[in-house]
Amino acid sequence: MSEFDLVIFDCDGVLIDSEIISARMLVAELMRLGLTIDLAYVERNFLGRSYPVVMETIRREFGLDLPPDFEAQYREALLAAFQQELKVVPHVHEVLSQIGVPFCVATSSSPRRVEMSLSLVGLAPLIGDKVFTSTLVARGKPAPDLFLHAAEKMGATPERTLVIEDSLTGIRAGLAAGMTVWRFVGGSHLGATTPEEPQDALPHRRLVSFADFFQIAPGLGRQAA
């Protein structure tokens, strides 16, 4: 028997290797407006946050009044880059095919973006409609609302839910929800040498590769369930 009744996966940087593409495109679009930030700044301040929160941070921190068409241009440029470059994270397909407990996706991405992303990498048939976005709740990550909403809809209690996240923002959300949190550091934007997390965002463990998923928690496999 598994110790978990539900596994909630973040999408960007966990199921799909998208964060480095998103960061690069945001840096490029802001540079067109005369604002220079680096990828490290994006990782520290924007990873795991919704687009409206990112834009508000840019306005507040840099006093940059973004033009009305900025969001549309950024999103279209990003989706075009995804079509050319987006890849599924290694071993994710196997994990989702063999997992023996209910699972879902909870993401800060927009519904259109996550739908297209999962389709591009071939994960949509495995996940179906079990996708929850921050548009469904009043407060996005790092508030616990999205994870609590997903668990409720999936019929699981927080204490029996496992969250797989890559961002500190997402880790904080999972911890605030009272769930077990593993930090996935196998995306191209992180790695095994990623610095230790701050005290308010300490995951219960790190996951370096999805090849290790069932070795760490054999009770999550289909046969074990």
BELKAVEN-V852470 format. One record per residue. N is the residue number from 0. RES is the residue in one letter. PHI is phi in whole degrees, 0 to 359 (none if undefined). PSI is psi in degrees with one decimal (none if undefined). NEAR is the number of other C-alpha atoms within 10 Angstrom. Layout:
BEGIN
n=N res=RES phi=PHI psi=PSI near=NEAR
n=N res=RES phi=PHI psi=PSI near=NEAR
END
This chain:
BEGIN
n=0 res=M phi=none psi=142.6 near=12
n=1 res=S phi=276 psi=151.2 near=15
n=2 res=E phi=281 psi=-5.7 near=12
n=3 res=F phi=239 psi=143.2 near=20
n=4 res=D phi=260 psi=-10.3 near=21
n=5 res=L phi=204 psi=140.5 near=25
n=6 res=V phi=242 psi=125.0 near=23
n=7 res=I phi=253 psi=121.0 near=26
n=8 res=F phi=259 psi=131.3 near=22
n=9 res=D phi=292 psi=164.6 near=27
n=10 res=C phi=259 psi=-68.8 near=25
n=11 res=D phi=292 psi=124.6 near=27
n=12 res=G phi=85 psi=-3.7 near=24
n=13 res=V phi=240 psi=-62.2 near=24
n=14 res=L phi=274 psi=-36.4 near=27
n=15 res=I phi=238 psi=143.3 near=22
n=16 res=D phi=271 psi=71.3 near=23
n=17 res=S phi=251 psi=-18.3 near=24
n=18 res=E phi=295 psi=-36.3 near=23
n=19 res=I phi=292 psi=-33.9 near=18
n=20 res=I phi=291 psi=-46.3 near=17
n=21 res=S phi=300 psi=-44.7 near=22
n=22 res=A phi=297 psi=-44.6 near=20
n=23 res=R phi=297 psi=-41.1 near=14
n=24 res=M phi=292 psi=-39.0 near=18
n=25 res=L phi=295 psi=-43.3 near=19
n=26 res=V phi=301 psi=-43.0 near=17
n=27 res=A phi=293 psi=-43.1 near=17
n=28 res=E phi=293 psi=-38.3 near=18
n=29 res=L phi=290 psi=-33.2 near=17
n=30 res=M phi=296 psi=-32.0 near=12
n=31 res=R phi=297 psi=-25.2 near=9
n=32 res=L phi=264 psi=5.7 near=13
n=33 res=G phi=91 psi=8.0 near=10
n=34 res=L phi=255 psi=122.3 near=13
n=35 res=T phi=252 psi=116.0 near=11
n=36 res=I phi=230 psi=159.9 near=13
n=37 res=D phi=253 psi=173.3 near=12
n=38 res=L phi=295 psi=-32.5 near=15
n=39 res=A phi=296 psi=-38.9 near=11
n=40 res=Y phi=295 psi=-42.3 near=12
n=41 res=V phi=299 psi=-44.1 near=18
n=42 res=E phi=297 psi=-43.4 near=17
n=43 res=R phi=292 psi=-37.9 near=12
n=44 res=N phi=251 psi=-22.3 near=15
n=45 res=F phi=243 psi=-19.2 near=21
n=46 res=L phi=301 psi=125.6 near=21
n=47 res=G phi=86 psi=-0.7 near=27
n=48 res=R phi=259 psi=155.2 near=20
n=49 res=S phi=286 psi=161.2 near=18
n=50 res=Y phi=302 psi=-47.1 near=15
n=51 res=P phi=302 psi=-37.4 near=10
n=52 res=V phi=292 psi=-41.3 near=13
n=53 res=V phi=299 psi=-45.5 near=16
n=54 res=M phi=294 psi=-39.2 near=17
n=55 res=E phi=294 psi=-37.5 near=15
n=56 res=T phi=297 psi=-41.9 near=15
n=57 res=I phi=297 psi=-43.6 near=18
n=58 res=R phi=298 psi=-43.2 near=13
n=59 res=R phi=288 psi=-45.2 near=11
n=60 res=E phi=282 psi=-33.1 near=9
n=61 res=F phi=244 psi=-4.1 near=10
n=62 res=G phi=63 psi=27.5 near=10
n=63 res=L phi=267 psi=119.6 near=16
n=64 res=D phi=273 psi=100.2 near=12
n=65 res=L phi=290 psi=136.7 near=14
n=66 res=P phi=295 psi=155.6 near=8
n=67 res=P phi=302 psi=-29.7 near=8
n=68 res=D phi=267 psi=6.0 near=8
n=69 res=F phi=298 psi=-47.1 near=14
n=70 res=E phi=301 psi=-47.0 near=15
n=71 res=A phi=298 psi=-42.3 near=10
n=72 res=Q phi=294 psi=-43.0 near=11
n=73 res=Y phi=297 psi=-47.0 near=17
n=74 res=R phi=298 psi=-42.5 near=17
n=75 res=E phi=294 psi=-40.9 near=12
n=76 res=A phi=296 psi=-39.7 near=15
n=77 res=L phi=293 psi=-46.5 near=20
n=78 res=L phi=295 psi=-34.5 near=19
n=79 res=A phi=294 psi=-40.8 near=12
n=80 res=A phi=294 psi=-39.3 near=15
n=81 res=F phi=301 psi=-42.7 near=20
n=82 res=Q phi=299 psi=-28.5 near=13
n=83 res=Q phi=269 psi=-32.8 near=9
n=84 res=E phi=238 psi=-17.5 near=12
n=85 res=L phi=294 psi=136.3 near=19
n=86 res=K phi=227 psi=151.7 near=17
n=87 res=V phi=286 psi=147.2 near=21
n=88 res=V phi=293 psi=137.2 near=20
n=89 res=P phi=306 psi=137.5 near=17
n=90 res=H phi=74 psi=-1.3 near=15
n=91 res=V phi=294 psi=-41.8 near=18
n=92 res=H phi=301 psi=-42.3 near=16
n=93 res=E phi=296 psi=-42.0 near=11
n=94 res=V phi=297 psi=-47.2 near=18
n=95 res=L phi=293 psi=-26.7 near=18
n=96 res=S phi=283 psi=-27.8 near=14
n=97 res=Q phi=250 psi=-4.6 near=14
n=98 res=I phi=294 psi=141.0 near=20
n=99 res=G phi=251 psi=6.8 near=20
n=100 res=V phi=237 psi=160.3 near=18
n=101 res=P phi=303 psi=146.3 near=17
n=102 res=F phi=215 psi=161.1 near=21
n=103 res=C phi=206 psi=177.6 near=22
n=104 res=V phi=241 psi=134.9 near=22
n=105 res=A phi=229 psi=116.7 near=26
n=106 res=T phi=223 psi=153.0 near=26
n=107 res=S phi=277 psi=-8.6 near=22
n=108 res=S phi=293 psi=158.2 near=21
n=109 res=S phi=289 psi=154.9 near=15
n=110 res=P phi=305 psi=-41.5 near=16
n=111 res=R phi=296 psi=-44.0 near=9
n=112 res=R phi=295 psi=-46.2 near=14
n=113 res=V phi=292 psi=-36.9 near=22
n=114 res=E phi=298 psi=-45.8 near=16
n=115 res=M phi=293 psi=-41.8 near=15
n=116 res=S phi=299 psi=-47.8 near=25
n=117 res=L phi=294 psi=-33.7 near=22
n=118 res=S phi=292 psi=-42.3 near=12
n=119 res=L phi=300 psi=-37.9 near=18
n=120 res=V phi=263 psi=4.4 near=18
n=121 res=G phi=82 psi=17.3 near=14
n=122 res=L phi=266 psi=-15.1 near=19
n=123 res=A phi=304 psi=-42.8 near=17
n=124 res=P phi=296 psi=-29.5 near=9
n=125 res=L phi=283 psi=-31.1 near=12
n=126 res=I phi=264 psi=-34.0 near=15
n=127 res=G phi=62 psi=-132.9 near=12
n=128 res=D phi=264 psi=14.0 near=11
n=129 res=K phi=275 psi=54.5 near=16
n=130 res=V phi=235 psi=128.8 near=20
n=131 res=F phi=237 psi=128.2 near=24
n=132 res=T phi=246 psi=163.7 near=21
n=133 res=S phi=294 psi=-11.5 near=21
n=134 res=T phi=292 psi=-13.9 near=15
n=135 res=L phi=272 psi=-9.3 near=13
n=136 res=V phi=230 psi=162.6 near=16
n=137 res=A phi=289 psi=-36.9 near=9
n=138 res=R phi=234 psi=129.0 near=12
n=139 res=G phi=277 psi=-179.2 near=23
n=140 res=K phi=303 psi=140.8 near=24
n=141 res=P phi=273 psi=4.8 near=21
n=142 res=A phi=294 psi=152.8 near=19
n=143 res=P phi=280 psi=-4.0 near=21
n=144 res=D phi=308 psi=-46.7 near=20
n=145 res=L phi=294 psi=-43.6 near=26
n=146 res=F phi=293 psi=-40.1 near=34
n=147 res=L phi=295 psi=-39.4 near=23
n=148 res=H phi=297 psi=-45.9 near=18
n=149 res=A phi=297 psi=-44.6 near=23
n=150 res=A phi=297 psi=-41.7 near=25
n=151 res=E phi=298 psi=-45.9 near=12
n=152 res=K phi=295 psi=-29.7 near=12
n=153 res=M phi=270 psi=-2.5 near=17
n=154 res=G phi=77 psi=30.3 near=12
n=155 res=A phi=240 psi=153.5 near=17
n=156 res=T phi=270 psi=151.8 near=16
n=157 res=P phi=304 psi=-41.8 near=23
n=158 res=E phi=291 psi=-12.9 near=14
n=159 res=R phi=249 psi=21.3 near=16
n=160 res=T phi=244 psi=135.0 near=24
n=161 res=L phi=253 psi=130.4 near=22
n=162 res=V phi=249 psi=133.4 near=29
n=163 res=I phi=249 psi=114.4 near=25
n=164 res=E phi=227 psi=157.3 near=31
n=165 res=D phi=249 psi=-30.6 near=29
n=166 res=S phi=268 psi=153.7 near=27
n=167 res=L phi=297 psi=-35.8 near=25
n=168 res=T phi=300 psi=-45.4 near=20
n=169 res=G phi=291 psi=-37.5 near=29
n=170 res=I phi=299 psi=-45.1 near=29
n=171 res=R phi=300 psi=-39.6 near=20
n=172 res=A phi=295 psi=-44.5 near=25
n=173 res=G phi=295 psi=-41.2 near=31
n=174 res=L phi=294 psi=-41.3 near=22
n=175 res=A phi=296 psi=-26.7 near=19
n=176 res=A phi=279 psi=-5.9 near=24
n=177 res=G phi=79 psi=26.9 near=17
n=178 res=M phi=254 psi=163.0 near=24
n=179 res=T phi=281 psi=133.6 near=20
n=180 res=V phi=235 psi=126.2 near=27
n=181 res=W phi=253 psi=136.8 near=21
n=182 res=R phi=264 psi=119.9 near=23
n=183 res=F phi=274 psi=121.7 near=26
n=184 res=V phi=243 psi=20.9 near=21
n=185 res=G phi=268 psi=0.0 near=21
n=186 res=G phi=287 psi=161.2 near=23
n=187 res=S phi=292 psi=-14.4 near=13
n=188 res=H phi=272 psi=-8.9 near=18
n=189 res=L phi=235 psi=-129.3 near=18
n=190 res=G phi=138 psi=168.5 near=14
n=191 res=A phi=298 psi=-22.7 near=13
n=192 res=T phi=267 psi=10.6 near=8
n=193 res=T phi=305 psi=133.9 near=10
n=194 res=P phi=304 psi=154.1 near=8
n=195 res=E phi=300 psi=145.6 near=8
n=196 res=E phi=286 psi=151.5 near=13
n=197 res=P phi=292 psi=164.2 near=9
n=198 res=Q phi=300 psi=-31.2 near=7
n=199 res=D phi=275 psi=3.4 near=11
n=200 res=A phi=220 psi=40.9 near=20
n=201 res=L phi=276 psi=114.7 near=17
n=202 res=P phi=287 psi=164.8 near=23
n=203 res=H phi=288 psi=-27.3 near=12
n=204 res=R phi=195 psi=168.6 near=12
n=205 res=R phi=255 psi=146.4 near=17
n=206 res=L phi=241 psi=113.4 near=19
n=207 res=V phi=274 psi=-33.3 near=18
n=208 res=S phi=213 psi=141.8 near=17
n=209 res=F phi=291 psi=-10.6 near=20
n=210 res=A phi=296 psi=-21.8 near=14
n=211 res=D phi=265 psi=-1.3 near=13
n=212 res=F phi=304 psi=-51.6 near=17
n=213 res=F phi=279 psi=-16.9 near=16
n=214 res=Q phi=289 psi=-37.7 near=11
n=215 res=I phi=288 psi=-41.4 near=12
n=216 res=A phi=228 psi=76.1 near=13
n=217 res=P phi=299 psi=-22.8 near=17
n=218 res=G phi=291 psi=-12.0 near=18
n=219 res=L phi=275 psi=-10.0 near=25
n=220 res=G phi=287 psi=155.5 near=20
n=221 res=R phi=298 psi=-42.9 near=14
n=222 res=Q phi=294 psi=-39.3 near=10
n=223 res=A phi=294 psi=-35.0 near=14
n=224 res=A phi=291 psi=none near=12
END
